[in-house]
Amino acid sequence: MRYISLSTIITFFLVQTCFSQSATLSGQIQAPTGDSVFLQTNVKTSKGFETVILASAKLNNKGEFTLTTKLDSAQLVSFFDGTETTSLFLVPGDNISMTMHAAIFDESIIYSGKGGSRNNALASLALAGEINYLMGERLKSDLDTTALFELMDDYARKTINAIAYYALAFPEMKTHLEKSSKQTEASTKRQKESILSELALEILRKKLAGSPVLDITGVDLDGKTLSLSAFKGKTTVVDFWATWCGPCKTEMPYLKKLEEEYGDVNFVSVAVWDKEEAWKDMAKRLGFKNNMFIPKENNEALAQYKLEYIPRYMVLDKNLNIVDIDAPRPSSNKLQKLF
């Protein structure tokens, strides 16, 4: 007969009890932007990731709240105040208190109570990542890329060292923090690539200003061949977009208003990196006068203008010479200054 030690039995029941415990987050928000707060997580489904609300609460007249959720295991969750969100690492049995000011969300968060130190560490890493990103954005016009990238790399190394320290201090977060370390390296690399791409685009903007545009060709809503050369004779604004692009759709009402106000300007709505049937359906609903779909095989012409993101706007003069290959967005109220 095999015997099980008393200590093993006790450990088993302690673990089971831990897994069945709740985690509580209470706190107070100064200058709240909404009347409710939420604890939520992302769950992977067959359709992608779906947001699941674990707990919600109404703020009282002092901005106070209490959120409680049952947890089977330690996990990363999000706290959402209706406008902004921050991550917490909750362990069954946590009883955390939070204070924050909604106007300076990440910078003001302070945790206390059981699990508070762990989440203060997590909040400091999130803030460090944000500072690293903003530093790169603010200094990219003041420093040469060599000096800027050395500064960014140094800051990333310090963040990774802090992550390693927190992994020792909070072993329950070790797996998450190891991922965070890799993400810090990847994020810094992506930002440097983005800065180099922006600089290359700015050089290209100056180089191509005043030169004839390539005769980009696609199809219209009737399936007939349509080229930019068809719009010669008027100033032309080209809007590159896609049905899946949220910022593109946000700009559409502003672009539509400009089309209505400036009848002497061609506005050409050009869908890229999209499915033709999805484009047809949305383009008809948007109601722009001039619509074009660029098939994948015609994308080489777009690459010559470094079309690497959307929405993107191009302005051409009446002779189809380039005014700007990266014009301001319609919502900026600056686009019409190029007409």
C-alpha positions as CSV (number, residue, x, y, z in Angstrom):
1,M,0.0,0.0,0.0
2,R,1.2,3.5,-0.9
3,Y,1.0,6.1,1.9
4,I,0.7,9.8,1.4
5,S,2.3,12.1,3.9
6,L,0.2,14.5,6.0
7,S,2.2,17.5,4.6
8,T,1.3,16.4,1.0
9,I,-2.4,16.3,1.9
10,I,-2.2,19.7,3.6
11,T,-0.4,21.2,0.6
12,F,-3.0,19.8,-1.7
13,F,-5.9,21.3,0.1
14,L,-4.1,24.6,0.5
15,V,-3.6,24.7,-3.3
16,Q,-7.2,23.8,-4.0
17,T,-8.4,26.5,-1.6
18,C,-6.1,29.1,-3.2
19,F,-7.5,28.2,-6.6
20,S,-11.1,28.7,-5.4
21,Q,-10.5,32.0,-3.8
22,S,-11.6,35.5,-5.0
23,A,-9.5,38.5,-5.8
24,T,-10.7,41.9,-4.8
25,L,-9.7,45.3,-6.2
26,S,-11.1,48.4,-4.4
27,G,-10.1,52.0,-4.7
28,Q,-10.8,55.6,-5.4
29,I,-10.6,57.6,-8.6
30,Q,-10.2,61.3,-8.6
31,A,-11.8,63.3,-11.4
32,P,-13.4,60.1,-13.0
33,T,-14.4,60.3,-16.6
34,G,-17.2,57.7,-16.3
35,D,-19.5,56.3,-13.7
36,S,-18.3,52.6,-13.9
37,V,-15.2,50.5,-13.8
38,F,-14.4,47.0,-15.0
39,L,-12.0,44.1,-14.6
40,Q,-11.7,42.3,-17.9
41,T,-9.6,39.8,-19.8
42,N,-9.1,38.7,-23.4
43,V,-10.0,35.2,-24.3
44,K,-8.9,33.5,-27.6
45,T,-11.8,32.2,-29.7
46,S,-12.1,30.7,-33.2
47,K,-12.8,34.3,-34.4
48,G,-9.8,35.9,-32.6
49,F,-9.7,37.5,-29.2
50,E,-12.8,38.4,-27.3
51,T,-13.0,40.7,-24.3
52,V,-14.7,39.1,-21.3
53,I,-15.8,41.2,-18.3
54,L,-14.8,39.6,-15.0
55,A,-16.4,42.2,-12.7
56,S,-17.9,45.7,-12.9
57,A,-19.0,48.3,-10.4
58,K,-20.5,51.7,-10.2
59,L,-18.5,54.5,-8.6
60,N,-20.1,56.2,-5.6
61,N,-20.2,60.0,-5.2
62,K,-16.6,59.9,-3.8
63,G,-15.3,57.9,-6.8
64,E,-14.9,54.8,-4.8
65,F,-15.5,51.2,-6.1
66,T,-15.0,47.5,-5.2
67,L,-14.5,44.8,-7.8
68,T,-14.4,41.1,-6.9
69,T,-13.8,38.2,-9.2
70,K,-13.3,34.4,-8.8
71,L,-10.0,33.1,-10.1
72,D,-8.9,29.6,-10.8
73,S,-5.3,30.7,-11.1
74,A,-3.0,33.7,-11.2
75,Q,-3.6,35.7,-14.4
76,L,-3.1,39.0,-16.1
77,V,-6.2,41.2,-16.3
78,S,-7.1,44.7,-17.3
79,F,-8.7,47.5,-15.3
80,F,-10.8,49.8,-17.4
81,D,-12.4,53.1,-16.3
82,G,-14.3,53.6,-19.6
83,T,-11.6,55.6,-21.2
84,E,-8.2,54.2,-20.3
85,T,-6.9,50.8,-19.2
86,T,-4.1,49.3,-17.2
87,S,-2.9,45.8,-16.6
88,L,-2.9,44.0,-13.2
89,F,-1.5,40.6,-12.3
90,L,-4.0,39.0,-9.9
91,V,-3.5,36.0,-7.7
92,P,-6.4,34.2,-5.9
93,G,-6.7,35.7,-2.5
94,D,-5.5,39.2,-3.5
95,N,-7.0,42.1,-1.7
96,I,-5.7,45.2,-3.4
97,S,-6.5,48.9,-2.9
98,M,-5.9,51.4,-5.7
99,T,-5.8,55.2,-5.9
100,M,-5.5,57.1,-9.1
101,H,-6.3,60.4,-10.9
102,A,-8.1,59.9,-14.2
103,A,-6.4,62.9,-15.8
104,I,-2.9,61.4,-15.3
105,F,-4.0,57.8,-15.4
106,D,-0.8,55.7,-15.6
107,E,1.4,58.2,-13.8
108,S,-0.9,58.4,-10.7
109,I,-1.7,54.7,-10.0
110,I,-0.6,53.5,-6.6
111,Y,-1.5,50.0,-5.2
112,S,-1.5,48.8,-1.6
113,G,-2.7,45.7,0.3
114,K,-2.2,42.1,-0.5
115,G,-0.8,42.0,-4.1
116,G,-0.2,45.7,-4.1
117,S,3.6,45.6,-4.4
118,R,3.5,43.1,-7.3
119,N,1.2,45.5,-9.2
120,N,3.2,48.6,-8.4
121,A,6.1,46.8,-10.0
122,L,3.9,46.0,-13.1
123,A,2.7,49.6,-13.2
124,S,6.3,50.9,-13.1
125,L,7.3,48.7,-16.1
126,A,4.3,50.0,-18.1
127,L,5.2,53.6,-17.4
128,A,8.9,52.9,-18.3
129,G,7.8,51.5,-21.6
130,E,5.6,54.5,-22.3
131,I,8.5,56.9,-21.4
132,N,10.9,55.0,-23.7
133,Y,8.4,55.3,-26.6
134,L,7.7,59.0,-26.0
135,M,11.4,59.8,-25.6
136,G,12.1,58.3,-29.0
137,E,9.2,60.2,-30.6
138,R,10.2,63.6,-29.0
139,L,13.9,63.3,-29.7
140,K,13.8,62.0,-33.2
141,S,13.9,65.4,-34.7
142,D,16.6,66.7,-32.3
143,L,19.2,63.9,-32.4
144,D,20.8,61.9,-35.2
145,T,19.7,58.3,-35.4
146,T,22.9,56.9,-34.0
147,A,22.7,59.0,-30.8
148,L,18.9,58.5,-30.5
149,F,19.1,54.7,-30.9
150,E,21.9,54.4,-28.4
151,L,19.8,56.3,-25.9
152,M,16.8,54.1,-26.6
153,D,18.8,50.9,-26.3
154,D,20.3,52.0,-23.0
155,Y,16.8,52.7,-21.6
156,A,15.6,49.4,-22.9
157,R,18.5,47.6,-21.2
158,K,17.7,49.3,-17.9
159,T,14.0,48.3,-18.2
160,I,15.0,44.6,-19.0
161,N,17.3,44.7,-15.9
162,A,14.3,45.9,-13.8
163,I,12.2,43.1,-15.2
164,A,14.8,40.5,-14.2
165,Y,14.8,41.9,-10.7
166,Y,11.0,41.8,-10.5
167,A,11.0,38.2,-11.7
168,L,13.1,37.3,-8.7
169,A,11.0,39.4,-6.3
170,F,7.6,38.1,-7.7
171,P,8.2,34.6,-9.0
172,E,4.4,34.2,-9.6
173,M,4.9,36.7,-12.5
174,K,8.1,35.1,-13.9
175,T,6.5,33.7,-17.1
176,H,4.7,36.9,-17.8
177,L,7.8,39.0,-17.1
178,E,9.9,36.8,-19.4
179,K,7.5,37.7,-22.2
180,S,7.6,41.3,-21.2
181,S,11.4,41.3,-21.5
182,K,11.2,40.0,-25.0
183,Q,8.4,42.5,-25.8
184,T,10.6,45.4,-24.6
185,E,13.4,44.3,-27.0
186,A,10.9,43.8,-29.9
187,S,9.1,47.1,-29.2
188,T,12.4,49.1,-29.2
189,K,13.4,47.4,-32.5
190,R,10.0,48.2,-34.1
191,Q,10.2,51.9,-33.0
192,K,13.7,52.3,-34.5
193,E,12.5,50.8,-37.7
194,S,9.5,53.1,-37.7
195,I,11.7,56.2,-37.2
196,L,14.0,55.1,-40.0
197,S,10.9,54.6,-42.2
198,E,9.6,58.1,-41.4
199,L,12.9,59.7,-42.2
200,A,13.0,57.8,-45.5
201,L,9.5,59.0,-46.3
202,E,10.3,62.6,-45.6
203,I,13.3,62.4,-47.9
204,L,11.0,60.9,-50.6
205,R,8.3,63.6,-50.1
206,K,10.8,66.3,-50.9
207,K,12.3,64.4,-53.8
208,L,9.0,63.7,-55.5
209,A,7.3,67.0,-55.0
210,G,6.5,68.5,-58.4
211,S,7.2,65.3,-60.3
212,P,4.5,63.4,-62.3
213,V,2.5,60.8,-60.4
214,L,2.7,57.2,-61.6
215,D,-0.5,56.2,-63.4
216,I,-1.9,53.9,-60.7
217,T,-4.5,51.6,-62.1
218,G,-7.4,49.7,-60.5
219,V,-11.1,49.0,-61.1
220,D,-14.2,51.0,-60.3
221,L,-17.5,49.8,-58.7
222,D,-18.7,48.5,-62.1
223,G,-15.5,46.4,-62.5
224,K,-14.1,48.7,-65.3
225,T,-10.5,49.7,-65.4
226,L,-9.8,53.1,-63.8
227,S,-6.6,55.0,-63.6
228,L,-5.5,58.2,-61.9
229,S,-4.9,59.7,-65.4
230,A,-8.7,59.9,-65.7
231,F,-8.7,62.8,-63.2
232,K,-6.3,65.1,-65.0
233,G,-7.6,68.7,-65.1
234,K,-8.5,69.2,-61.5
235,T,-6.6,69.1,-58.2
236,T,-7.0,65.5,-57.0
237,V,-6.9,64.1,-53.4
238,V,-6.3,60.4,-53.2
239,D,-7.4,58.6,-50.1
240,F,-5.8,55.1,-49.5
241,W,-7.9,53.0,-47.1
242,A,-9.3,49.6,-46.4
243,T,-12.5,48.2,-44.9
244,W,-10.7,46.7,-41.9
245,C,-8.9,50.0,-41.0
246,G,-10.5,51.8,-38.1
247,P,-8.6,55.1,-38.4
248,C,-9.5,55.1,-42.1
249,K,-13.2,54.9,-41.3
250,T,-12.8,57.6,-38.6
251,E,-11.5,60.0,-41.3
252,M,-14.3,59.3,-43.8
253,P,-16.9,61.9,-42.5
254,Y,-14.2,64.6,-42.6
255,L,-13.2,63.6,-46.2
256,K,-16.9,63.5,-47.2
257,K,-17.4,67.0,-45.9
258,L,-14.4,68.3,-48.0
259,E,-15.8,66.6,-51.1
260,E,-19.1,68.4,-50.6
261,E,-17.4,71.8,-49.9
262,Y,-14.8,71.6,-52.7
263,G,-16.6,70.7,-56.0
264,D,-13.7,71.8,-58.1
265,V,-11.5,69.1,-56.5
266,N,-11.4,65.4,-57.4
267,F,-11.6,63.1,-54.3
268,V,-10.6,59.6,-55.2
269,S,-11.2,56.8,-52.6
270,V,-8.7,54.0,-53.3
271,A,-9.0,50.7,-51.4
272,V,-5.7,48.8,-50.9
273,W,-4.8,45.4,-49.2
274,D,-8.5,44.5,-49.1
275,K,-11.0,42.0,-50.4
276,E,-12.9,43.3,-53.5
277,E,-16.4,42.3,-52.4
278,A,-15.9,43.8,-48.9
279,W,-14.7,47.0,-50.6
280,K,-17.7,47.2,-53.0
281,D,-20.2,46.9,-50.2
282,M,-18.6,49.5,-48.0
283,A,-17.7,51.9,-50.9
284,K,-21.3,51.9,-52.0
285,R,-22.5,52.8,-48.5
286,L,-19.8,55.5,-48.0
287,G,-21.0,57.2,-51.2
288,F,-17.9,58.9,-52.5
289,K,-18.1,60.0,-56.1
290,N,-14.9,58.4,-57.3
291,N,-14.0,54.9,-56.1
292,M,-11.1,52.6,-57.0
293,F,-9.9,49.1,-55.9
294,I,-6.2,48.2,-56.3
295,P,-5.7,44.5,-56.9
296,K,-2.6,42.9,-55.2
297,E,-0.8,42.6,-58.5
298,N,-0.9,46.4,-58.9
299,N,0.7,47.1,-55.5
300,E,4.2,47.6,-56.9
301,A,3.3,51.1,-58.0
302,L,2.2,52.0,-54.5
303,A,5.5,50.7,-53.0
304,Q,7.4,53.4,-54.9
305,Y,5.6,55.9,-52.7
306,K,6.4,54.0,-49.4
307,L,2.7,53.2,-48.8
308,E,3.3,51.2,-45.7
309,Y,0.4,52.3,-43.6
310,I,-3.1,53.6,-44.0
311,P,-5.0,55.9,-43.9
312,R,-2.7,57.9,-46.2
313,Y,-3.5,60.9,-48.4
314,M,-1.9,62.1,-51.6
315,V,-2.5,65.5,-53.2
316,L,-1.9,66.1,-57.0
317,D,-2.2,69.3,-59.0
318,K,-4.4,69.6,-62.1
319,N,-1.6,68.2,-64.3
320,L,-1.2,65.2,-61.9
321,N,2.1,66.4,-60.6
322,I,2.7,65.5,-57.0
323,V,2.0,68.2,-54.3
324,D,2.5,65.8,-51.4
325,I,2.6,62.0,-51.2
326,D,1.9,62.1,-47.4
327,A,-0.6,64.9,-46.9
328,P,-2.4,65.7,-43.6
329,R,-5.5,63.8,-42.6
330,P,-8.8,65.4,-43.3
331,S,-9.6,65.7,-39.6
332,S,-6.5,67.9,-39.1
333,N,-8.2,70.9,-41.0
334,K,-4.8,71.2,-42.9
335,L,-5.5,69.1,-45.9
336,Q,-7.5,71.8,-47.8
337,K,-4.6,74.2,-47.5
338,L,-2.9,72.1,-50.2
339,F,-5.7,72.5,-52.7
